[in-house]
Amino acid sequence: MNKEKYIAPEMEIVEFDNEDVITTSNELEQQ
């Protein structure tokens, strides 16, 4: 399933990346 996400258009990948970045930022701020 992860591989299919990568094949998806760039827009989908960017959206996924943004969510990952936001989650990492939140975790870092909490620590």
C-alpha positions in Angstrom: 0.0 0.0 0.0 2.9 2.4 0.8 4.3 1.8 -2.7 1.0 2.8 -4.3 1.1 6.1 -2.4 4.5 6.8 -3.9 3.2 6.1 -7.4 0.3 8.6 -6.8 0.7 12.1 -8.3 3.2 14.5 -6.8 0.3 16.4 -5.1 -0.5 13.3 -3.0 3.1 12.8 -2.0 3.4 16.5 -1.0 0.3 16.2 1.2 1.7 13.1 2.9 5.1 14.8 3.4 3.4 17.9 5.0 1.5 15.7 7.5 4.8 13.9 8.4 6.6 17.3 8.9 3.8 18.7 11.0 3.7 15.5 13.2 7.5 15.7 13.7 7.4 19.4 14.6 4.6 18.8 17.1 6.6 15.9 18.7 9.8 18.0 18.9 7.9 20.9 20.5 6.3 18.7 23.1 9.7 17.2 24.0 
